[in-house]
Amino acid sequence: SNRPLVATATAAGVSSTVIDYAYKTIGYTGLDHLWRSGSRSPGLLTSPSEASYVVRCVAAYEDWCKSHRVAPHIAITERGL
C-alpha cells in the first residue's frame, strides 16, 4: 500500500520520513552525569541490531569514552531489550 510512514529509526529498503533523536547529546548528558557522580568506567548494554538508533547510540558512547580516555565496555544482549 502507499500509506505514509514516520519512523524513529531507519531500516534498509524502507522509504520513510524519519524523526531522529540527538543521540550524541542524550548519550553525553547521561554519561557526563555518571562521570560527575564518580563513575570512571560506565558501560553500555545494548541489543544486537543494525537499526540506526543502536548504531548511533554505540557511536556516541564510543566517542564519549574516547574523549574521556576510558576504555569502552559494551555488552550486547542475546535478544532485544
Backbone bond lengths (Angstrom), bond angles and torsions (degrees), N, CA, C in turn:
res aa  C-N    CA-C-N  psi(-1)  N-CA   C-N-CA  omega(-1)  CA-C   N-CA-C  phi
1 S - - - 1.447 - - 1.519 109.69 -
2 N 1.301 116.58 163.88 1.455 122.34 -177.98 1.525 109.76 -109.12
3 R 1.307 116.38 60.05 1.468 121.45 -179.15 1.523 109.61 -99.19
4 P 1.328 116.97 146.45 1.462 118.89 178.30 1.533 110.79 -67.33
5 L 1.326 115.26 147.63 1.456 121.74 179.91 1.512 108.38 -135.61
6 V 1.306 116.09 131.01 1.455 122.04 173.10 1.520 106.23 -119.97
7 A 1.315 116.64 128.95 1.457 120.98 -176.04 1.518 110.33 -124.58
8 T 1.329 116.25 160.44 1.463 120.95 175.44 1.518 111.30 -102.94
9 A 1.314 117.19 5.28 1.462 122.35 174.81 1.513 107.40 -153.37
10 T 1.307 115.69 158.07 1.452 118.57 178.41 1.526 109.85 -93.44
11 A 1.309 115.76 152.19 1.456 121.62 177.41 1.518 108.27 -135.15
12 A 1.311 116.35 140.65 1.457 121.12 -178.96 1.520 110.08 -58.64
13 G 1.325 116.41 132.49 1.449 121.93 175.68 1.510 115.77 80.20
14 V 1.324 117.96 2.76 1.462 121.08 -179.49 1.518 108.48 -113.23
15 S 1.305 115.35 124.19 1.451 120.44 178.06 1.526 108.07 -95.45
16 S 1.314 116.57 120.83 1.459 119.68 -179.31 1.517 110.24 -156.39
17 T 1.308 115.17 167.30 1.452 121.69 170.16 1.524 106.46 -85.44
18 V 1.307 117.18 131.02 1.467 120.50 -175.41 1.518 110.19 -111.46
19 I 1.328 115.30 128.06 1.456 121.81 170.48 1.518 104.96 -96.18
20 D 1.311 116.13 114.67 1.457 119.57 -173.69 1.529 110.87 -106.70
21 Y 1.298 115.68 161.59 1.457 122.78 179.19 1.516 108.96 -110.17
22 A 1.296 117.14 160.00 1.461 122.54 176.74 1.525 107.54 -87.31
23 Y 1.338 115.70 74.98 1.466 120.71 -174.16 1.514 112.72 -57.48
24 K 1.321 117.06 -40.94 1.461 119.54 -179.43 1.526 110.72 -64.65
25 T 1.320 117.13 -45.16 1.464 120.85 179.53 1.523 110.86 -63.63
26 I 1.319 116.17 -46.47 1.465 120.25 -179.93 1.527 110.56 -63.34
27 G 1.328 116.10 -45.91 1.465 120.40 -179.75 1.512 112.20 -62.56
28 Y 1.328 115.88 -46.30 1.462 119.89 179.56 1.526 111.11 -61.91
29 T 1.332 117.38 -40.84 1.463 120.41 -179.46 1.532 110.54 -59.93
30 G 1.327 116.25 -48.23 1.466 119.78 179.44 1.514 112.44 -65.34
31 L 1.324 116.79 -45.24 1.462 120.54 -179.06 1.524 111.72 -67.55
32 D 1.329 117.25 -37.94 1.466 119.93 176.30 1.523 111.15 -62.94
33 H 1.327 116.95 -37.84 1.466 120.70 176.59 1.532 110.06 -61.88
34 L 1.330 116.74 -46.34 1.463 119.99 178.09 1.524 110.83 -60.79
35 W 1.320 116.65 -41.50 1.462 121.69 179.97 1.535 110.71 -61.64
36 R 1.346 115.72 -47.31 1.465 119.71 178.85 1.529 111.74 -63.90
37 S 1.333 116.50 -25.79 1.462 121.08 179.91 1.524 112.10 -85.14
38 G 1.330 116.86 -0.23 1.461 120.32 174.68 1.522 116.17 109.04
39 S 1.315 118.42 -7.30 1.464 120.28 179.47 1.521 109.12 -71.53
40 R 1.315 116.79 126.76 1.459 121.17 179.81 1.523 112.62 -113.88
41 S 1.329 115.85 4.65 1.463 119.85 178.91 1.525 110.43 -149.69
42 P 1.354 117.18 57.96 1.466 118.61 -178.47 1.531 110.86 -68.73
43 G 1.305 115.94 142.09 1.462 120.90 -179.69 1.520 111.49 -109.25
44 L 1.325 114.40 171.59 1.459 121.60 178.12 1.518 108.92 -125.82
45 L 1.318 116.72 123.75 1.466 123.41 174.10 1.514 106.85 -104.87
46 T 1.322 116.86 122.85 1.454 120.19 -175.46 1.519 111.14 -141.04
47 S 1.298 115.29 167.62 1.463 120.59 178.76 1.526 109.73 -92.48
48 P 1.333 117.00 157.10 1.464 120.96 179.67 1.526 109.46 -80.03
49 S 1.312 116.42 95.22 1.457 118.83 -174.62 1.514 110.72 -149.56
50 E 1.308 114.75 149.31 1.459 121.10 172.95 1.529 110.15 -98.61
51 A 1.329 116.30 7.40 1.467 120.42 178.62 1.523 109.04 -59.25
52 S 1.308 115.99 146.17 1.460 119.96 -175.00 1.524 112.86 -58.66
53 Y 1.328 117.84 -35.32 1.465 118.08 -177.66 1.527 111.41 -68.34
54 V 1.320 118.24 -34.26 1.467 120.67 177.54 1.521 109.57 -69.58
55 V 1.317 116.76 -46.63 1.464 121.22 179.60 1.522 110.23 -58.35
56 R 1.332 117.25 -43.04 1.468 120.49 -178.78 1.522 112.52 -71.30
57 C 1.312 117.35 -36.29 1.472 119.63 176.86 1.521 110.63 -64.78
58 V 1.320 116.90 -44.10 1.467 120.94 178.71 1.528 109.91 -62.71
59 A 1.331 117.14 -44.37 1.465 120.39 179.72 1.526 111.37 -61.67
60 A 1.323 117.24 -42.35 1.467 120.95 179.02 1.524 110.34 -64.07
61 Y 1.321 116.89 -43.05 1.467 121.19 178.42 1.534 110.57 -61.63
62 E 1.321 117.01 -47.98 1.463 120.49 -179.48 1.528 111.30 -63.06
63 D 1.326 117.12 -38.01 1.455 121.25 177.92 1.524 110.81 -65.05
64 W 1.325 116.00 -43.33 1.468 119.94 178.34 1.529 110.18 -61.16
65 C 1.332 116.42 -45.49 1.469 120.51 179.87 1.527 110.62 -59.50
66 K 1.322 116.14 -43.45 1.469 120.05 179.53 1.525 110.52 -61.87
67 S 1.324 116.70 -43.51 1.466 120.14 -177.79 1.531 112.00 -68.71
68 H 1.337 117.09 -21.82 1.463 120.89 178.74 1.530 112.39 -104.26
69 R 1.319 115.56 4.69 1.470 122.44 178.51 1.523 112.77 54.63
70 V 1.332 114.38 46.83 1.465 120.46 174.28 1.527 108.74 -123.14
71 A 1.312 116.11 149.65 1.461 120.75 178.97 1.524 109.75 -73.99
72 P 1.333 117.68 132.87 1.464 119.53 176.70 1.524 111.16 -71.55
73 H 1.314 115.74 143.62 1.474 122.73 176.07 1.517 106.76 -126.50
74 I 1.325 116.04 102.96 1.459 121.41 -176.52 1.528 109.39 -113.95
75 A 1.317 115.81 125.37 1.464 121.87 175.49 1.536 108.11 -113.54
76 I 1.320 115.74 129.36 1.469 120.78 -179.47 1.517 108.04 -108.73
77 T 1.326 116.04 126.30 1.454 120.42 179.65 1.518 110.86 -71.02
78 E 1.309 117.39 158.66 1.460 121.26 177.78 1.520 110.62 -72.03
79 R 1.317 116.90 -35.22 1.457 122.68 177.27 1.505 108.56 -124.98
80 G 1.320 116.13 169.74 1.456 119.86 178.50 1.514 111.97 -57.66
81 L 1.310 115.38 153.83 1.475 120.22 -179.94 1.498 111.42 -72.60
